[in-house]
Every structure is written in C-alpha cells, then in structure tokens.
C-alpha cells in the first residue's frame, strides 16, 4: 500500500488507517472471549496483508475491550509492536462515571488525561503510544492544563506525539498556542454523504446553501499547519457500498449508482472508489476503515489501484452534496 508521512513525526505510514472500534465485540463490561479475540486477530492479519501499518483506538471503544483484544497482536506474535504505529484517544466519559447519575460528558482535565493514558497502556500492554488524540472537544477545557498533561506524558515516554479529533480551526488554534508540541493529526468525519468539511469552502458567500457546515476551513487550516487529516466513517457505515437500495434516500441512491459505475469503469471495488474520493483531496486525507471483514478490508485496499480524475471526483462530490455547485 502507498505510504505517506505523518507531519512532525518520523513515521511514514499506510494511507489507510485501521479503526479498531468494533474489535472488542461487545460494549459490555468484562474480558473478551476467545472467539472475539480470534475475529480481531484475523482482521489485523488481513490489514497487515493489505499493507496497513497504523491502527486507531479510543479508550471507550467497547469499554476498553478493543484495546485488550489488540494487545494479543504482539502477545501471540501476529506483529511486533515496533512495526506498527498505534494511536488511541481519550476525553469521552460514560454516564454514571464515577457515580450513578453523573451524565456522559467530555473531560480534558490534566488528571483525567493522565489516568486515561495509563489505562490505555495497561490494556494495550505496551509502554508507549505513538500518537494520543483528544476525542470530542471539551467545552470546559483549559489549554494550559492540556499542555501540562502532554508535557508530562511526553517526558515520561508514555506518548510520543499528540493530536485531536473533531476539532474546528478555532479550537486547534487555541490549543496550539499553549502546547510545547505540534499537533500531528485531526480526525474528523468526512465521506461522500457528509462532505461538509469540503463543502464549507465551496459555499462561502453563497446564501442559499441549505446545508449547515461544520468547522469551515478545517481542511485548509490543517494543510497550512501540516496537521494530518484522518477521516472516520469514510464509507458511511456501508450505506452506498453494501446496504439495500430500498433503505436509502434519493441522494444516497444517486451516490450508490455513481460509485458502482465508477467501480466498474476502473475495475475496482465500490469501497475503493469511495475511499479514493478522500485520498484524491490535496489534504492527503487518510480514511479510517472500521470493518473486521477480511474480504472488505481487501476491497478497501484496492484504493491504491485508482486515482480519480477531476471530473470523476466532482461528479461524486455533487452527488453526495445532493445539488449542483453554486
């Protein structure tokens, strides 16, 4: 698989990221069973065979079970820790934590970040994370406190590099002002049916958009400051590559038809076309694929076989936004 550098790091990684959210199988408490572990290891083996070298976690995924399953990758000799780039996220807290009645919320306090990383490392059975991402933005975050946590983690060798998820340009700018390290990544939702990060730059100054954009300028900001853009849900949960057409709305059906036609034209999977729309963008967007199906992992890896023309890229963009360009 084609490789690309992560800015401000020594890493060159696959342009597809393997998302481990579903690896734990269940969101219930307790240790994963052997069937869940085997399914996760088979998925990782397929990802490794496809050339994927970077793996994405979060401390909340399956309530920590996903990280526990992934630890078996090096415990059982599927891959060596030093051959993989592993990132995880923290900052989302479940309801009833630490006491009944407490709401689900976001927490970027110094104490919580430090405790979260210790938990992540314990579950992954590793001494360090290559990258730590802050999950959804905490409205009560104090950037000075975040900076203290990052400095402590880096000095202890527990985290090598830092990034964020779901952050707007203004949130990125405020945080960067206080950090002693560069932010190396911002993971946001982008796909053909949710092209808002791209659309925000198209509809500026155009009053009749009909679409609320999120974080206008986030792609441009990340390009300017050399922050890698990672796209989660790049296949929109399979809505235009696998689910029944009668479950889809008109816009989704239009995207589905076009993706299928382009897949046939290029001789690749439909997944490859949808992912190629992201990788074709000059921000060098890295899709985070979340399937555990080895066949579908291989289908995603076919993205390396195609580069969309400008005309094909824009046809997909227009179909996804549901109306012509202004």
C-alpha positions as CSV (number, residue, x, y, z in Angstrom):
1,X,0.0,0.0,0.0
2,X,1.1,3.5,-0.7
3,X,2.8,5.3,2.2
4,X,2.7,8.9,3.4
5,X,4.4,10.8,6.2
6,X,2.7,12.0,9.3
7,X,3.9,15.6,9.6
8,X,6.2,16.4,12.6
9,X,6.9,12.7,13.2
10,X,9.5,10.2,11.9
11,X,6.6,8.0,10.7
12,X,5.7,7.0,7.2
13,X,2.5,5.0,7.3
14,X,-0.1,3.5,5.1
15,X,-2.7,5.9,3.7
16,X,-5.4,3.7,5.1
17,X,-5.8,3.6,8.9
18,X,-7.4,0.5,10.5
19,X,-10.0,1.5,13.0
20,X,-10.4,-0.8,16.0
21,X,-13.6,0.4,17.4
22,X,-15.5,-2.9,16.9
23,X,-12.7,-5.2,17.8
24,X,-13.9,-5.8,21.3
25,X,-17.1,-7.2,20.0
26,X,-19.4,-6.1,22.9
27,X,-19.8,-2.9,24.8
28,X,-20.5,-4.8,28.0
29,X,-18.0,-4.9,30.8
30,X,-15.7,-7.9,31.2
31,X,-12.8,-9.6,29.3
32,X,-13.2,-10.5,25.6
33,X,-13.7,-14.2,24.9
34,X,-11.5,-16.3,22.6
35,X,-14.0,-16.0,19.7
36,X,-13.8,-12.2,19.8
37,X,-10.0,-12.3,20.1
38,X,-9.7,-14.6,17.1
39,X,-12.0,-12.5,15.0
40,X,-10.0,-9.4,15.9
41,X,-6.7,-11.1,15.1
42,X,-8.0,-12.3,11.7
43,X,-8.9,-8.7,10.9
44,X,-5.5,-7.4,11.8
45,X,-3.8,-10.2,9.8
46,X,-5.9,-9.1,6.8
47,X,-5.0,-5.5,7.4
48,X,-1.3,-6.3,7.6
49,X,-1.5,-8.3,4.4
50,X,-3.1,-5.3,2.8
51,X,-0.1,-3.2,3.9
52,X,-1.9,-1.2,6.7
53,X,0.6,-0.1,9.3
54,X,-1.3,2.4,11.5
55,X,-4.1,1.3,14.0
56,X,-6.6,3.6,15.6
57,X,-8.2,3.1,19.1
58,X,-10.0,5.0,21.8
59,X,-10.2,4.2,25.4
60,X,-14.1,4.0,25.2
61,X,-14.2,1.5,22.3
62,X,-16.2,-1.5,23.6
63,X,-15.4,-0.1,27.1
64,X,-11.7,-1.0,26.7
65,X,-12.3,-4.4,25.3
66,X,-11.0,-3.4,21.9
67,X,-7.6,-2.4,23.3
68,X,-7.4,-5.7,25.3
69,X,-8.0,-7.7,22.1
70,X,-5.4,-5.7,20.2
71,X,-2.8,-6.5,22.8
72,X,-3.0,-10.1,21.6
73,X,-1.4,-8.9,18.3
74,X,2.1,-8.8,19.9
75,X,1.4,-11.3,22.7
76,X,0.6,-14.0,20.0
77,X,3.2,-12.9,17.5
78,X,0.9,-11.6,14.8
79,X,3.1,-8.4,14.6
80,X,5.8,-6.7,16.5
81,X,4.9,-3.6,18.5
82,X,7.8,-1.6,16.9
83,X,6.5,-2.3,13.4
84,X,3.1,-0.6,14.0
85,X,2.0,2.9,14.6
86,X,-0.6,2.8,17.3
87,X,-2.8,5.7,18.3
88,X,-5.6,6.0,20.9
89,X,-8.0,8.7,22.0
90,X,-9.3,9.9,25.4
91,X,-11.6,12.5,26.7
92,X,-15.1,11.0,26.5
93,X,-16.6,9.8,29.8
94,X,-19.5,7.5,30.1
95,X,-22.6,8.3,32.1
96,X,-22.6,7.1,35.7
97,X,-18.8,7.5,35.9
98,X,-17.6,7.8,38.7
99,X,-21.0,7.8,40.4
100,X,-24.6,6.9,39.5
101,X,-26.5,9.8,37.9
102,X,-23.4,11.6,36.5
103,X,-24.0,12.5,32.8
104,X,-21.9,11.4,29.9
105,X,-19.5,14.2,29.1
106,X,-16.1,15.2,27.8
107,X,-13.1,15.7,30.1
108,X,-9.8,17.2,29.1
109,X,-8.6,17.8,32.7
110,X,-5.0,17.1,33.4
111,X,-5.8,14.3,35.9
112,X,-8.2,12.6,33.5
113,X,-5.9,12.7,30.6
114,X,-3.0,11.2,32.6
115,X,-5.2,8.5,34.1
116,X,-6.7,7.6,30.7
117,X,-3.3,7.1,29.1
118,X,-2.2,4.8,32.0
119,X,-5.4,2.8,31.4
120,X,-4.8,2.6,27.6
121,X,-1.2,1.5,28.1
122,X,-2.2,-1.2,30.5
123,X,-4.9,-2.6,28.3
124,X,-2.7,-2.5,25.2
125,X,0.2,-4.0,27.2
126,X,2.6,-1.5,25.7
127,X,5.0,1.1,27.2
128,X,4.0,3.9,24.9
129,X,1.5,5.3,22.4
130,X,2.8,6.6,19.1
131,X,0.0,9.2,19.0
132,X,-2.6,10.3,21.5
133,X,-5.7,12.1,20.2
134,X,-8.0,14.1,22.3
135,X,-11.5,12.9,21.5
136,X,-14.5,15.3,21.0
137,X,-13.8,18.8,22.2
138,X,-14.4,19.5,25.9
139,X,-16.2,22.9,26.3
140,X,-14.5,23.3,29.7
141,X,-11.0,22.5,28.5
142,X,-8.2,24.7,29.8
143,X,-5.5,24.6,27.2
144,X,-2.8,25.3,29.8
145,X,-3.9,22.2,31.6
146,X,-3.9,20.1,28.5
147,X,-0.4,21.3,27.8
148,X,0.8,20.2,31.2
149,X,-0.7,16.8,30.7
150,X,1.0,16.4,27.3
151,X,4.4,17.6,28.6
152,X,4.1,15.1,31.5
153,X,3.3,12.2,29.2
154,X,6.0,13.0,26.7
155,X,8.6,13.4,29.4
156,X,7.7,10.0,30.8
157,X,8.0,8.4,27.4
158,X,4.3,7.3,27.5
159,X,3.2,9.3,24.4
160,X,5.4,10.3,21.5
161,X,3.1,12.6,19.6
162,X,-0.2,14.3,20.0
163,X,-3.3,15.2,18.0
164,X,-7.0,15.8,18.3
165,X,-10.4,14.6,16.9
166,X,-13.4,16.6,15.8
167,X,-11.7,20.0,16.4
168,X,-12.5,23.1,14.5
169,X,-9.8,25.6,13.3
170,X,-10.5,27.9,16.2
171,X,-10.2,25.1,18.7
172,X,-7.0,23.9,17.0
173,X,-5.5,27.4,17.1
174,X,-6.3,28.0,20.8
175,X,-4.8,24.6,21.8
176,X,-1.7,25.0,19.6
177,X,-1.0,28.4,21.3
178,X,-0.3,26.7,24.6
179,X,1.3,23.4,23.6
180,X,5.0,22.7,23.6
181,X,4.5,20.0,20.9
182,X,3.0,20.2,17.4
183,X,-0.5,18.7,16.8
184,X,0.1,16.0,14.2
185,X,-3.4,14.9,13.4
186,X,-7.1,15.9,13.4
187,X,-9.6,13.1,13.0
188,X,-13.0,14.3,11.6
189,X,-16.0,12.8,9.9
190,X,-15.8,13.1,6.1
191,X,-17.5,10.9,3.5
192,X,-19.5,11.3,0.3
193,X,-22.7,11.7,2.2
194,X,-21.2,14.0,4.8
195,X,-18.9,16.2,2.7
196,X,-19.3,19.3,5.0
197,X,-15.6,19.8,5.6
198,X,-15.1,20.2,1.8
199,X,-18.4,21.9,1.2
200,X,-17.7,24.7,3.7
201,X,-15.1,26.1,1.4
202,X,-17.4,25.9,-1.6
203,X,-20.5,27.7,-0.2
204,X,-18.7,30.7,1.4
205,X,-20.5,33.8,0.4
206,X,-23.4,31.8,-1.1
207,X,-26.6,32.5,0.9
208,X,-28.8,29.6,-0.3
209,X,-26.8,26.6,0.8
210,X,-29.4,24.6,2.6
211,X,-26.7,22.8,4.4
212,X,-25.1,23.6,7.8
213,X,-21.3,23.2,7.6
214,X,-19.1,22.1,10.4
215,X,-15.8,23.7,11.1
216,X,-15.5,25.8,8.0
217,X,-11.9,25.9,6.9
218,X,-10.7,22.9,8.8
219,X,-9.1,21.3,5.8
220,X,-7.3,24.5,4.8
221,X,-6.2,25.1,8.4
222,X,-4.8,21.6,8.7
223,X,-2.9,21.9,5.4
224,X,-1.5,25.3,6.4
225,X,-0.2,24.0,9.7
226,X,0.8,20.5,8.5
227,X,-1.7,18.6,10.6
228,X,-2.7,15.2,9.1
229,X,-6.4,14.8,8.4
230,X,-7.9,11.5,9.3
231,X,-11.4,10.7,8.1
232,X,-13.6,8.4,10.3
233,X,-16.8,6.8,8.9
234,X,-15.4,7.2,5.3
235,X,-17.8,4.6,3.9
236,X,-20.8,6.0,5.8
237,X,-21.4,2.6,7.5
238,X,-21.8,1.0,4.1
239,X,-24.8,3.0,3.0
240,X,-23.6,3.3,-0.6
241,X,-21.4,0.2,-0.9
242,X,-23.5,-2.6,0.6
243,X,-26.8,-1.9,2.2
244,X,-30.1,-2.5,0.3
245,X,-31.1,0.3,-2.1
246,X,-34.6,0.4,-0.8
247,X,-33.3,1.5,2.6
248,X,-31.7,4.6,1.0
249,X,-33.0,8.1,0.3
250,X,-32.7,9.6,-3.2
251,X,-29.4,11.2,-2.5
252,X,-27.9,8.0,-1.2
253,X,-29.2,6.1,-4.2
254,X,-27.6,8.6,-6.6
255,X,-24.3,8.2,-4.9
256,X,-24.6,4.4,-4.9
257,X,-25.3,4.3,-8.6
258,X,-22.4,6.6,-9.4
259,X,-20.0,4.7,-7.1
260,X,-20.9,1.4,-8.8
261,X,-20.5,2.8,-12.3
262,X,-17.0,4.2,-11.4
263,X,-16.0,0.9,-9.8
264,X,-16.9,-0.9,-13.0
265,X,-15.0,1.6,-15.1
266,X,-11.8,1.3,-13.0
267,X,-12.1,-2.4,-12.3
268,X,-12.0,-1.9,-8.5
269,X,-14.4,-2.4,-5.6
270,X,-17.0,0.2,-4.7
271,X,-15.2,0.7,-1.4
272,X,-12.1,1.7,-3.3
273,X,-14.0,4.4,-5.2
274,X,-15.5,5.9,-2.1
275,X,-12.1,6.0,-0.4
276,X,-10.4,7.3,-3.5
277,X,-12.6,10.4,-3.3
278,X,-10.9,11.1,0.1
279,X,-7.4,10.2,-0.9
280,X,-7.6,12.3,-4.1
281,X,-8.1,15.5,-2.0
282,X,-4.9,17.6,-1.7
283,X,-5.1,17.4,2.1
284,X,-4.0,13.8,1.7
285,X,-6.9,12.6,3.8
286,X,-6.3,9.3,5.5
287,X,-9.5,7.2,5.7
288,X,-10.1,5.2,8.9
289,X,-11.7,1.9,7.9
290,X,-13.6,0.1,10.6
291,X,-14.6,-3.3,9.1
292,X,-13.5,-6.6,10.7
293,X,-14.4,-8.5,7.5
294,X,-11.1,-9.6,5.8
295,X,-12.8,-9.5,2.3
296,X,-13.9,-6.0,2.8
297,X,-10.5,-4.9,4.2
298,X,-9.1,-6.2,0.9
299,X,-11.7,-4.4,-1.0
300,X,-10.7,-1.1,0.7
301,X,-7.1,-1.7,-0.1
302,X,-7.9,-1.5,-3.8
303,X,-7.9,2.2,-3.3
304,X,-4.3,2.0,-4.4
305,X,-5.4,0.9,-7.9
306,X,-7.3,4.0,-8.8
307,X,-6.9,7.8,-8.9
308,X,-10.0,9.7,-9.8
309,X,-9.9,12.4,-12.5
310,X,-11.1,15.9,-11.6
311,X,-14.3,15.2,-13.4
312,X,-15.0,11.9,-11.6
313,X,-14.1,13.5,-8.2
314,X,-16.5,16.4,-8.7
315,X,-19.3,14.1,-10.0
316,X,-19.1,12.2,-6.7
317,X,-18.9,15.4,-4.7
318,X,-22.0,16.9,-6.4
319,X,-23.9,13.6,-6.0
320,X,-23.0,13.5,-2.3
321,X,-24.0,17.1,-1.6
322,X,-27.3,16.5,-3.4
323,X,-27.3,19.5,-5.6
324,X,-25.1,21.3,-8.2
325,X,-22.3,23.6,-7.3
326,X,-23.3,27.3,-6.7
